[in-house]
Amino acid sequence: MNKISWFVLTGWLGLIAAPSLAAAQTLESPTTGSFQSGIGLIRGWACDAHTVEVLIDNRLRLQVAYGTTRPDTLPVCGDDDNGFGLTFNWNTLGTGSHSLQALVDGVPFANVSFTVTTLGSEFLRGASGETSVAHFPQSGQTALLRWSEPDQNFVIVGFQGSPSCANVAGNWVATDHITFRCGNSTEIEDETETLLVGQQGCGITTPYGPGSVTGNQLNISVQNLGSFRSMTLVSVDGTYNGTVVNPNRVELNGSGNATATNAGQSVACTWSATGVWSR
């Protein structure tokens, strides 16, 4: 597949055409420093190519299927038939360090090194087994894994439990240091206030906006920051991220955008903040 770059020159008007789309390509897997095992997929995308190949360990050169639909490449390539992929049994390389070079029309565009671990054979037959990984995908949950012979790997077959999260419900004394930058002016507010945090499961409600707690990490979608001396806030957005240090202390920092009015004029602002909740 070839896309044609074009331009138009018109006498006295000079260059008046759209720019050509720049050639681009990406190897998405494997990545440098990664670990590979079982049967996997060498994959990526390329905007313009007749052929895509990979050269493994400078000795094994393989052509890769090219032209599958990748809607995410449309903004870069101008079309979406740019995916490439090759199913490959990593076990055939043997345990150890290996290299892979990706080429478009014979020209290298990516070089990666990776490590392969085998179970002693190129294709393990007749084996079965299950295991679990605690606190994955979130704290308080357990992922269940089962051996899959066709994949020569373990696959996720489910998970148990509910995410664990710190309890932050109740009254807090919040001390905030907030900096607003609006046009050429800067306003700094140091505030101490009492706030009530509601919590149901791992979801929370705060005067700033709704949020959630994962483990001891807190995230708030900021919709309100109160009032300020010299301006009226019309709208606020951004995030507060925090750490529950202990049951009586939360440390936060945040940033975002805001719209304010000052002397009747609408002003676009940015804000940043640090804060501590204590009780």
C-alpha positions as CSV (number, residue, x, y, z in Angstrom):
1,M,0.0,0.0,0.0
2,N,1.4,3.4,-1.0
3,K,0.0,6.8,-0.1
4,I,0.9,9.6,-2.5
5,S,2.3,12.8,-1.1
6,W,1.4,15.9,-3.3
7,F,1.7,19.6,-3.6
8,V,0.7,22.3,-6.1
9,L,2.6,25.3,-7.4
10,T,0.6,28.0,-9.0
11,G,2.5,30.8,-10.9
12,W,2.5,34.0,-8.9
13,L,0.7,32.4,-5.9
14,G,3.6,30.2,-5.0
15,L,3.1,27.1,-2.8
16,I,-0.6,26.7,-1.9
17,A,-1.0,23.0,-1.2
18,A,-1.6,20.9,1.9
19,P,1.6,19.4,3.5
20,S,2.3,15.7,2.9
21,L,1.7,13.2,5.7
22,A,5.0,12.3,7.3
23,A,6.0,8.7,7.2
24,A,5.7,7.0,10.6
25,Q,6.0,3.6,12.1
26,T,6.1,2.1,15.6
27,L,7.0,-1.3,17.0
28,E,4.7,-1.8,20.0
29,S,5.8,-5.3,21.2
30,P,8.3,-6.5,22.1
31,T,9.8,-3.6,23.9
32,T,13.4,-3.2,25.1
33,G,14.0,-4.7,28.5
34,S,10.8,-6.8,28.3
35,F,10.4,-10.5,29.2
36,Q,8.8,-12.9,26.7
37,S,7.5,-16.4,27.1
38,G,5.1,-18.8,25.4
39,I,3.4,-17.8,22.2
40,G,3.0,-14.0,21.7
41,L,2.4,-11.4,19.1
42,I,5.1,-9.2,17.4
43,R,3.0,-6.1,16.6
44,G,2.9,-2.4,15.7
45,W,1.9,-0.1,12.8
46,A,3.4,1.7,9.8
47,C,1.8,4.4,7.7
48,D,3.4,3.5,4.4
49,A,4.9,0.1,3.6
50,H,5.1,-2.5,0.9
51,T,6.5,-5.1,3.3
52,V,7.2,-5.3,7.0
53,E,9.8,-7.7,8.3
54,V,11.6,-8.6,11.5
55,L,15.1,-9.8,12.0
56,I,15.6,-11.8,15.2
57,D,19.1,-12.3,16.6
58,N,20.6,-11.2,13.2
59,R,19.8,-14.6,11.7
60,L,16.0,-15.2,11.5
61,R,14.3,-12.9,9.0
62,L,10.5,-13.1,8.8
63,Q,7.8,-11.3,6.8
64,V,5.0,-9.8,9.0
65,A,1.4,-9.5,8.0
66,Y,0.5,-5.9,7.2
67,G,-2.6,-3.9,6.6
68,T,-4.9,-4.7,9.4
69,T,-7.3,-2.0,10.7
70,R,-6.0,0.3,13.3
71,P,-8.4,3.3,13.9
72,D,-6.0,4.9,16.3
73,T,-3.5,5.5,13.5
74,L,-5.9,7.6,11.5
75,P,-4.8,11.0,12.9
76,V,-1.1,10.2,12.1
77,C,-1.4,8.3,8.8
78,G,-4.6,9.7,7.2
79,D,-6.0,6.2,7.0
80,D,-6.4,3.2,9.3
81,D,-5.1,0.1,7.4
82,N,-1.7,0.3,9.0
83,G,-1.4,-2.5,11.6
84,F,1.1,-5.3,11.4
85,G,1.5,-8.5,13.4
86,L,3.2,-11.8,13.6
87,T,2.3,-14.7,15.9
88,F,5.6,-16.1,17.3
89,N,6.6,-18.9,19.6
90,W,9.2,-17.3,21.8
91,N,10.2,-20.7,23.2
92,T,11.9,-21.5,19.9
93,L,14.6,-18.9,20.7
94,G,15.6,-20.6,23.9
95,T,16.1,-19.1,27.4
96,G,18.3,-16.0,27.4
97,S,18.8,-12.6,25.9
98,H,17.7,-11.9,22.3
99,S,17.4,-9.0,19.9
100,L,14.8,-8.0,17.3
101,Q,15.0,-5.5,14.5
102,A,11.9,-4.2,12.6
103,L,12.1,-3.1,9.0
104,V,9.8,-1.3,6.6
105,D,10.7,-2.0,2.9
106,G,14.1,-3.2,4.0
107,V,14.9,-0.1,6.1
108,P,15.3,-0.7,9.9
109,F,13.2,1.5,12.1
110,A,13.3,-0.2,15.5
111,N,15.9,-2.3,17.5
112,V,15.0,-3.9,20.8
113,S,16.5,-6.4,23.2
114,F,14.5,-8.7,25.5
115,T,14.7,-11.8,27.6
116,V,13.0,-15.1,26.9
117,T,12.2,-17.7,29.6
118,T,11.1,-21.2,28.6
119,L,9.8,-24.2,30.5
120,G,12.4,-26.5,29.0
121,S,10.7,-27.2,25.6
122,E,9.4,-25.4,22.6
123,F,5.9,-26.5,23.2
124,L,4.8,-27.9,26.6
125,R,2.1,-30.6,26.2
126,G,-0.2,-32.2,28.7
127,A,0.5,-29.8,31.6
128,S,-2.2,-28.1,33.7
129,G,-2.3,-25.9,36.7
130,E,-3.8,-22.9,38.4
131,T,-2.4,-20.2,40.6
132,S,-3.2,-16.8,41.9
133,V,-1.7,-13.4,42.3
134,A,-2.6,-11.5,45.5
135,H,-3.5,-7.8,45.5
136,F,-3.9,-7.7,41.7
137,P,-5.3,-5.8,39.8
138,Q,-6.0,-3.8,43.0
139,S,-5.2,-4.1,46.6
140,G,-7.7,-6.5,48.2
141,Q,-8.3,-8.4,45.0
142,T,-6.8,-11.7,43.9
143,A,-6.3,-12.6,40.2
144,L,-6.9,-16.2,39.2
145,L,-4.6,-17.7,36.5
146,R,-4.8,-21.0,34.6
147,W,-2.3,-22.7,32.3
148,S,-3.4,-22.5,28.6
149,E,-1.6,-25.0,26.3
150,P,-2.5,-23.1,23.0
151,D,-1.0,-19.9,24.4
152,Q,1.9,-21.7,26.2
153,N,1.3,-19.3,29.0
154,F,-1.0,-18.5,32.0
155,V,-4.2,-16.6,31.2
156,I,-6.4,-14.7,33.6
157,V,-9.7,-16.6,34.3
158,G,-11.1,-14.3,37.0
159,F,-10.5,-12.4,40.2
160,Q,-11.9,-12.5,43.7
161,G,-12.5,-9.9,46.4
162,S,-13.2,-6.2,46.4
163,P,-10.6,-3.4,46.2
164,S,-9.5,-2.3,49.6
165,C,-9.3,1.3,50.4
166,A,-8.5,3.5,53.4
167,N,-11.4,4.9,55.4
168,V,-11.4,8.7,55.1
169,A,-15.0,9.4,56.1
170,G,-15.7,12.0,58.7
171,N,-14.7,15.5,59.7
172,W,-11.3,16.9,58.8
173,V,-9.4,20.2,59.3
174,A,-8.0,21.1,55.9
175,T,-5.1,23.5,55.5
176,D,-4.7,24.6,51.8
177,H,-2.1,26.7,50.0
178,I,-3.6,27.6,46.6
179,T,-2.0,29.7,43.9
180,F,-4.2,31.2,41.1
181,R,-2.6,32.7,38.0
182,C,-5.0,34.8,36.0
183,G,-3.6,36.7,33.1
184,N,-0.7,38.8,34.4
185,S,-1.9,38.5,38.1
186,T,-1.2,35.9,40.7
187,E,-3.3,35.4,43.9
188,I,-2.3,33.2,46.7
189,E,-4.7,31.9,49.3
190,D,-3.8,30.1,52.6
191,E,-7.0,28.7,54.1
192,T,-7.9,26.5,57.0
193,E,-11.4,25.1,57.0
194,T,-13.4,22.2,58.4
195,L,-14.7,19.8,55.8
196,L,-16.9,16.7,55.9
197,V,-16.0,13.7,53.7
198,G,-18.6,11.1,52.9
199,Q,-17.6,7.6,51.9
200,Q,-19.5,4.6,50.4
201,G,-17.2,1.7,49.5
202,C,-14.2,3.3,47.9
203,G,-16.1,6.3,46.5
204,I,-16.0,9.6,48.4
205,T,-17.8,13.0,48.4
206,T,-16.0,16.2,49.4
207,P,-16.8,19.9,49.2
208,Y,-14.3,20.1,46.3
209,G,-16.1,17.4,44.3
210,P,-16.5,13.6,44.1
211,G,-13.5,11.2,44.3
212,S,-12.3,7.7,45.1
213,V,-9.7,6.0,47.3
214,T,-7.6,3.0,46.0
215,G,-5.5,1.5,48.8
216,N,-4.1,4.6,50.4
217,Q,-4.2,6.8,47.3
218,L,-6.9,9.4,47.1
219,N,-8.2,11.2,43.9
220,I,-10.7,14.0,43.8
221,S,-12.3,15.5,40.6
222,V,-12.2,19.2,41.6
223,Q,-15.4,21.3,40.9
224,N,-15.2,23.9,43.6
225,L,-12.5,25.8,45.4
226,G,-14.5,28.3,47.4
227,S,-14.3,32.1,47.2
228,F,-11.3,34.4,46.8
229,R,-10.5,37.9,47.8
230,S,-10.3,39.7,44.5
231,M,-12.3,37.5,42.2
232,T,-15.4,35.3,41.8
233,L,-14.9,31.8,40.5
234,V,-17.3,30.9,37.7
235,S,-16.1,27.4,37.0
236,V,-13.3,25.1,38.2
237,D,-11.9,21.8,37.0
238,G,-8.8,19.8,37.8
239,T,-7.7,17.1,40.2
240,Y,-6.5,16.6,43.7
241,N,-4.3,13.6,44.3
242,G,-3.4,12.6,47.8
243,T,-1.9,9.9,50.1
244,V,-3.5,8.7,53.3
245,V,-0.4,8.8,55.5
246,N,-2.3,7.4,58.5
247,P,-5.9,7.4,59.7
248,N,-5.5,11.0,60.9
249,R,-3.5,12.6,58.1
250,V,-3.9,13.0,54.3
251,E,-1.4,14.9,52.2
252,L,-2.6,16.3,48.8
253,N,-1.5,18.3,45.8
254,G,-3.6,19.4,42.8
255,S,-3.8,21.5,39.7
256,G,-6.3,22.6,37.0
257,N,-8.0,25.4,35.3
258,A,-10.7,27.9,36.2
259,T,-12.7,30.8,34.9
260,A,-13.1,33.8,37.1
261,T,-14.6,37.3,36.9
262,N,-12.6,40.3,38.1
263,A,-14.2,43.8,37.9
264,G,-16.8,42.4,35.6
265,Q,-14.4,40.9,33.2
266,S,-14.1,37.1,32.5
267,V,-10.5,35.8,33.1
268,A,-9.0,32.4,32.3
269,C,-6.9,31.1,35.2
270,T,-4.8,28.1,36.2
271,W,-4.4,26.9,39.8
272,S,-2.1,24.7,41.8
273,A,-2.4,23.7,45.4
274,T,-0.9,21.7,48.3
275,G,-2.9,20.7,51.3
276,V,-3.0,18.6,54.5
277,W,-6.1,17.1,56.1
278,S,-5.8,16.3,59.8
279,R,-8.1,15.2,62.6
